[in-house]
């Protein structure tokens, strides 16, 4: 949830009958790499496996799940390590992960659907919906594309201490907004870029005031159910619904994997519409394509969504309305305590890459660099 790293980083059965999207079902043992492999050369497969092994070693992660899907070239799914260090349960491609800021792609879509319906104005001031400092000059668009200047509540040192001390403790949107109110903005609205989770907590507030519905219910009914994302959830409690990978953070002893702290149970209120959601490899593969291709919103608003601003001068990565563009790959990454994910889609070829790691602090990212390595293997000239 906390940090955007793309600039710097550029019950289990004994067997799993795996059916991912458009390729045939295949019986495979959980924990296999590759668990499914159709197409690609031996060299490509070996290099992808080596990239996964290196990422796992660098992260000192209990497990990693990675999927590479390229129409006409191949499908490759790698599942390594364990989802539960205590029991030794093998990681499984069906396991759910907390997906952190990938949640923003769902929140952004929910907001754009309300814009399509005439209930929210993309360039209307925040003050029309929420009382907020400078709300009369902050627009909904600026919240979506991170140009509002609003302080990120997760940058507050006291927030970090509170979250790390008690991940399942009490916290909600009002707490996040109270923290942000007590800090000066990074810059005047529209005069810079700063990735801020508070933007999406404000959007959560806007959506709930306009519709009278909890944003989790709206996302579930208007996006998850419509697209048949059966393993995707906007959780209301700290517990996860099985099957899931347990999440571990990098304290108290980062040098000893056995000493990792299990932080699977985490209050979704800490992240809210900025990072609370849960999903798995299968659903993220589907969602990556639907998001990039503009499912559920008008063509006009899809064009608006893809009008991006650079994260920094000369940066290869730019940000749109709840979506990132990484050299033509569209999607998002996510970091939240215990979990780290990346989900990207290349519209020109239909390729999708999904990475899930079950170890993370609030400021580490190993999923995005692994995505980058896999993308280079697929498209070395990009």
C-alpha positions as CSV (number, residue, x, y, z in Angstrom):
1,X,0.0,0.0,0.0
2,X,2.6,2.5,1.1
3,X,5.2,3.1,-1.5
4,X,5.2,3.2,-5.3
5,X,8.4,1.6,-6.4
6,X,8.2,1.6,-10.2
7,X,10.5,4.4,-10.9
8,X,13.2,3.1,-8.6
9,X,12.7,-0.6,-9.5
10,X,11.7,0.4,-13.0
11,X,-6.8,-26.8,3.1
12,X,-4.6,-27.6,0.0
13,X,-5.2,-30.6,-2.2
14,X,-2.3,-32.9,-3.0
15,X,-2.8,-31.9,-6.6
16,X,-4.3,-28.9,-8.3
17,X,-6.4,-29.2,-11.4
18,X,-5.4,-25.9,-12.9
19,X,-7.7,-24.1,-15.4
20,X,-6.4,-20.6,-16.2
21,X,-8.3,-18.8,-18.9
22,X,-8.0,-20.1,-22.4
23,X,-5.8,-23.1,-22.0
24,X,-6.6,-26.7,-21.1
25,X,-6.9,-28.0,-17.5
26,X,-3.8,-29.9,-16.3
27,X,-3.2,-31.8,-13.1
28,X,-0.1,-30.5,-11.4
29,X,1.4,-30.7,-8.0
30,X,1.2,-27.5,-6.0
31,X,4.6,-25.8,-5.7
32,X,5.7,-26.8,-9.2
33,X,7.7,-24.4,-11.5
34,X,6.5,-24.5,-14.1
35,X,3.1,-25.6,-12.9
36,X,1.8,-25.0,-16.4
37,X,3.8,-24.5,-19.5
38,X,2.5,-24.2,-23.1
39,X,4.7,-22.8,-25.7
40,X,7.8,-20.6,-25.2
41,X,11.3,-21.9,-26.0
42,X,13.4,-23.9,-23.5
43,X,15.7,-20.9,-23.2
44,X,12.8,-18.5,-22.3
45,X,11.4,-21.0,-19.8
46,X,14.9,-21.4,-18.2
47,X,15.4,-17.7,-18.0
48,X,12.0,-17.0,-16.5
49,X,12.6,-19.7,-13.9
50,X,15.9,-18.2,-13.0
51,X,14.3,-14.8,-12.7
52,X,11.8,-16.1,-10.2
53,X,14.4,-18.0,-8.2
54,X,16.5,-14.8,-8.0
55,X,13.6,-12.7,-7.0
56,X,12.7,-15.1,-4.2
57,X,16.2,-15.2,-3.0
58,X,16.5,-11.4,-3.0
59,X,13.2,-11.1,-1.2
60,X,14.0,-14.0,1.2
61,X,10.3,-14.8,0.5
62,X,8.6,-17.9,1.7
63,X,6.9,-18.2,-1.8
64,X,6.2,-16.6,-5.1
65,X,3.6,-17.2,-7.8
66,X,4.2,-15.8,-11.3
67,X,2.2,-16.1,-14.4
68,X,3.1,-15.2,-18.0
69,X,0.4,-15.3,-20.7
70,X,1.1,-14.3,-24.3
71,X,-1.5,-15.2,-27.0
72,X,0.1,-17.1,-29.8
73,X,3.4,-17.7,-27.9
74,X,2.7,-19.4,-24.7
75,X,1.5,-19.7,-21.1
76,X,3.9,-20.2,-18.2
77,X,3.0,-20.4,-14.5
78,X,5.6,-20.8,-11.8
79,X,4.7,-21.5,-8.2
80,X,7.6,-21.8,-5.7
81,X,8.0,-22.1,-2.0
82,X,5.4,-22.2,0.7
83,X,2.3,-20.3,1.6
84,X,2.5,-21.2,5.3
85,X,5.9,-21.5,7.0
86,X,4.4,-23.2,10.1
87,X,2.7,-26.0,8.3
88,X,5.0,-26.2,5.2
89,X,1.9,-26.0,3.0
90,X,3.1,-25.4,-0.6
91,X,2.2,-22.3,-2.5
92,X,-0.7,-22.9,-4.9
93,X,-1.7,-20.9,-8.0
94,X,-5.2,-20.7,-6.6
95,X,-4.1,-19.0,-3.4
96,X,-5.4,-15.5,-2.6
97,X,-3.0,-12.6,-1.8
98,X,-3.6,-9.1,-0.5
99,X,-3.0,-7.1,-3.6
100,X,-2.4,-3.6,-2.0
101,X,-2.6,-0.7,-4.4
102,X,-3.9,-2.8,-7.3
103,X,-7.1,-2.0,-5.4
104,X,-6.8,1.5,-6.9
105,X,-7.6,0.1,-10.3
106,X,-10.9,-1.1,-9.0
107,X,-11.6,2.1,-7.1
108,X,-10.7,4.2,-10.2
109,X,-13.1,2.1,-12.3
110,X,-15.9,2.5,-9.8
111,X,-15.4,6.3,-9.9
112,X,-15.3,6.4,-13.7
113,X,-18.5,4.4,-13.9
114,X,-20.2,7.0,-11.7
115,X,-18.8,9.7,-14.0
116,X,-20.4,7.8,-16.9
117,X,-23.7,7.9,-15.1
118,X,-23.5,11.6,-14.5
119,X,-23.2,11.2,-10.7
120,X,-19.7,12.6,-10.4
121,X,-17.9,15.2,-12.5
122,X,-14.3,14.3,-13.4
123,X,-13.2,18.0,-13.4
124,X,-15.5,19.1,-10.6
125,X,-14.0,20.3,-7.3
126,X,-13.7,17.9,-4.4
127,X,-15.6,20.5,-2.2
128,X,-18.8,19.6,-4.0
129,X,-18.6,16.2,-2.3
130,X,-16.2,16.5,0.7
131,X,-15.1,19.4,3.0
132,X,-11.3,19.4,2.6
133,X,-8.6,22.1,2.6
134,X,-8.2,23.5,-0.9
135,X,-11.1,21.3,-1.9
136,X,-12.5,24.0,-4.1
137,X,-9.4,23.7,-6.4
138,X,-8.7,20.0,-6.1
139,X,-10.6,18.0,-8.8
140,X,-11.7,14.4,-8.9
141,X,-9.3,13.9,-11.8
142,X,-6.4,15.2,-9.7
143,X,-7.2,12.7,-7.0
144,X,-7.3,9.9,-9.5
145,X,-4.0,10.7,-11.2
146,X,-2.1,11.8,-8.0
147,X,-1.7,15.4,-8.9
148,X,-3.7,16.8,-6.1
149,X,-0.7,17.4,-3.7
150,X,-2.7,15.9,-0.8
151,X,-0.4,14.5,1.9
152,X,-0.1,10.7,2.0
153,X,-1.2,9.5,5.4
154,X,1.0,6.5,5.2
155,X,4.1,8.8,5.1
156,X,3.3,9.8,8.7
157,X,5.8,8.1,11.1
158,X,3.2,7.7,13.8
159,X,0.9,5.9,11.3
160,X,3.6,3.5,10.4
161,X,4.4,2.7,14.0
162,X,0.7,2.1,14.7
163,X,0.2,-0.2,11.8
164,X,3.3,-2.2,12.3
165,X,2.6,-2.6,16.0
166,X,-0.9,-3.9,15.5
167,X,-1.9,-4.7,11.9
168,X,-5.3,-6.0,12.9
169,X,-6.0,-3.0,15.1
170,X,-8.7,-0.4,14.8
171,X,-8.3,2.1,11.9
172,X,-10.6,3.5,9.2
173,X,-11.0,6.2,6.6
174,X,-11.7,8.9,9.1
175,X,-8.4,8.2,10.9
176,X,-6.5,8.3,7.6
177,X,-8.1,11.7,6.7
178,X,-7.4,13.1,10.1
179,X,-3.7,12.3,9.7
180,X,-3.6,13.9,6.3
181,X,-5.4,17.1,7.4
182,X,-2.6,17.7,9.9
183,X,0.1,17.9,7.2
184,X,0.7,20.5,4.6
185,X,0.2,19.4,1.0
186,X,3.2,18.5,-1.1
187,X,2.4,21.2,-3.7
188,X,-0.6,23.3,-5.0
189,X,-3.2,21.2,-6.8
190,X,-2.2,20.3,-10.4
191,X,1.4,21.5,-10.0
192,X,3.2,18.2,-9.5
193,X,2.9,14.5,-9.0
194,X,3.1,12.7,-5.7
195,X,1.7,9.2,-5.1
196,X,-0.7,9.5,-2.2
197,X,-3.0,6.9,-0.8
198,X,-5.1,9.7,0.8
199,X,-6.3,10.6,-2.7
200,X,-8.1,7.2,-2.8
201,X,-9.5,7.4,0.7
202,X,-11.0,10.8,-0.4
203,X,-12.4,9.1,-3.5
204,X,-13.9,6.3,-1.3
205,X,-15.6,9.1,0.7
206,X,-16.9,10.7,-2.4
207,X,-18.3,7.5,-3.8
208,X,-20.0,6.6,-0.6
209,X,-21.6,10.0,-0.2
210,X,-22.8,10.1,-3.8
211,X,-24.2,6.5,-3.8
212,X,-25.1,5.9,-0.2
213,X,-23.3,2.6,-0.5
214,X,-20.1,1.2,1.0
215,X,-17.4,1.2,-1.7
216,X,-16.6,-2.4,-1.1
217,X,-20.2,-3.4,-1.9
218,X,-20.2,-1.2,-5.0
219,X,-17.0,-2.7,-6.3
220,X,-18.2,-6.2,-5.6
221,X,-21.6,-5.7,-7.4
222,X,-20.5,-3.4,-10.2
223,X,-17.1,-4.9,-11.1
224,X,-16.2,-8.2,-9.4
225,X,-19.6,-9.9,-10.0
226,X,-20.0,-8.5,-13.5
227,X,-16.7,-9.8,-14.6
228,X,-16.9,-13.1,-12.7
229,X,-13.8,-12.6,-10.6
230,X,-14.8,-15.3,-8.2
231,X,-11.6,-15.2,-6.1
232,X,-11.5,-11.4,-5.7
233,X,-12.8,-9.8,-2.5
234,X,-13.0,-6.4,-0.8
235,X,-12.7,-7.8,2.7
236,X,-14.5,-6.4,5.7
237,X,-12.6,-8.2,8.4
238,X,-8.9,-8.9,9.1
239,X,-9.3,-12.6,8.2
240,X,-8.8,-14.0,4.7
241,X,-11.1,-16.5,3.0
242,X,-9.3,-19.8,2.0
243,X,-7.4,-20.7,0.0
244,X,-4.9,-18.0,0.7
245,X,-1.2,-17.5,1.1
246,X,-0.1,-16.4,4.5
247,X,1.7,-13.0,4.5
248,X,5.0,-12.2,6.3
249,X,6.8,-9.0,7.0
250,X,10.5,-8.4,7.3
251,X,10.7,-7.9,11.0
252,X,12.0,-8.6,13.6
253,X,14.9,-10.4,11.9
254,X,15.2,-9.7,8.2
255,X,18.2,-12.0,7.9
256,X,16.5,-15.2,9.1
257,X,13.5,-16.4,7.1
258,X,12.4,-18.6,10.0
259,X,12.0,-15.5,12.2
260,X,9.5,-13.8,10.0
261,X,6.4,-12.4,11.6
262,X,3.1,-13.7,10.3
263,X,0.9,-10.7,9.5
264,X,-1.8,-12.4,7.5
265,X,-4.6,-11.0,9.6
266,X,-4.6,-7.2,8.9
267,X,-7.4,-4.7,9.2
268,X,-8.5,-3.7,5.7
269,X,-9.4,-0.3,7.1
270,X,-5.7,0.6,7.2
271,X,-5.7,0.7,3.4
272,X,-9.4,1.1,2.4
273,X,-10.1,1.9,-1.2
274,X,-6.3,2.6,-1.6
275,X,-5.2,-1.0,-1.0
276,X,-7.6,-3.3,0.9
277,X,-8.5,-5.9,-1.8
278,X,-7.6,-9.6,-2.1
279,X,-7.3,-11.6,-5.3
280,X,-5.3,-14.4,-7.0
281,X,-3.4,-15.2,-10.2
282,X,-6.4,-16.3,-12.3
283,X,-8.5,-13.2,-11.5
284,X,-5.6,-10.7,-11.8
285,X,-4.9,-12.1,-15.2
286,X,-8.5,-11.5,-16.3
287,X,-8.7,-8.1,-14.6
288,X,-5.4,-6.9,-16.2
289,X,-6.9,-7.3,-19.7
290,X,-10.3,-5.9,-18.7
291,X,-8.8,-2.8,-17.1
292,X,-6.4,-2.1,-20.0
293,X,-9.2,-2.6,-22.6
294,X,-11.7,-0.4,-20.8
295,X,-14.3,-2.9,-19.6
296,X,-17.3,-1.4,-17.9
297,X,-16.7,2.2,-18.8
298,X,-17.3,4.2,-22.0
299,X,-14.7,4.7,-24.7
300,X,-14.5,8.4,-23.8
301,X,-13.6,7.7,-20.2
302,X,-11.1,5.0,-21.2
303,X,-9.3,7.6,-23.2
304,X,-9.4,9.9,-20.2
305,X,-8.1,7.1,-18.0
306,X,-5.1,6.6,-20.2
307,X,-4.1,10.2,-20.3
308,X,-1.1,9.8,-18.1
309,X,1.3,12.1,-16.3
310,X,5.0,11.1,-15.7
311,X,6.0,10.2,-12.1
312,X,9.0,12.4,-12.5
313,X,10.7,14.4,-15.3
314,X,12.0,11.9,-17.9
315,X,10.5,8.9,-16.1
316,X,9.5,5.9,-18.2
317,X,6.5,5.3,-15.9
318,X,3.5,7.5,-16.0
319,X,0.2,7.5,-14.1
320,X,-3.4,7.9,-15.3
321,X,-6.8,7.6,-13.6
322,X,-6.1,4.7,-11.3
323,X,-3.7,3.0,-13.8
324,X,0.0,3.0,-14.5
325,X,1.8,2.9,-17.9
326,X,5.2,1.2,-17.7
327,X,6.7,1.6,-21.1
328,X,3.4,0.5,-22.7
329,X,2.5,-2.1,-20.1
330,X,-0.7,-1.1,-18.4
331,X,-1.7,-2.1,-14.8
332,X,-0.5,-1.5,-11.3
333,X,1.6,-2.9,-8.5
334,X,0.8,-3.2,-4.8
335,X,2.8,-3.3,-1.5
336,X,1.1,-3.9,1.8
337,X,2.4,-5.5,5.0
338,X,3.0,-9.2,4.2
339,X,2.3,-9.1,0.5
340,X,3.7,-7.6,-2.7
341,X,2.1,-7.9,-6.2
342,X,2.3,-6.7,-9.7
343,X,-0.2,-7.0,-12.6
344,X,0.4,-5.7,-16.1
345,X,-1.0,-6.1,-19.6
346,X,0.5,-5.1,-23.0
347,X,-2.4,-4.1,-25.3
348,X,-0.5,-4.4,-28.5
349,X,0.1,-8.1,-28.0
350,X,-2.5,-9.2,-25.4
351,X,0.4,-10.3,-23.0
352,X,-0.2,-10.3,-19.3
353,X,2.2,-10.8,-16.4
354,X,1.1,-11.3,-12.8
355,X,3.5,-11.7,-9.8
356,X,2.6,-12.4,-6.2
357,X,5.0,-12.5,-3.2
358,X,4.1,-13.4,0.3
359,X,6.7,-11.3,2.1
360,X,6.8,-7.6,2.3
361,X,7.3,-4.6,4.6
362,X,5.7,-1.3,3.9
363,X,8.6,-0.1,1.7
364,X,9.9,-3.1,-0.2
365,X,9.0,-4.3,-3.7
366,X,10.2,-7.4,-5.3
367,X,7.2,-8.1,-7.5
368,X,7.7,-5.1,-9.8
369,X,11.4,-5.9,-10.6
370,X,10.4,-9.5,-11.3
371,X,7.7,-8.3,-13.6
372,X,10.3,-6.1,-15.4
373,X,12.7,-9.1,-15.8
374,X,9.9,-11.3,-17.2
375,X,8.9,-8.5,-19.6
376,X,12.5,-8.2,-20.8
377,X,12.7,-11.9,-21.5
378,X,9.5,-11.8,-23.6
379,X,10.3,-8.5,-25.4
380,X,14.0,-7.9,-25.2
381,X,13.8,-5.0,-27.7
382,X,11.3,-2.9,-25.8
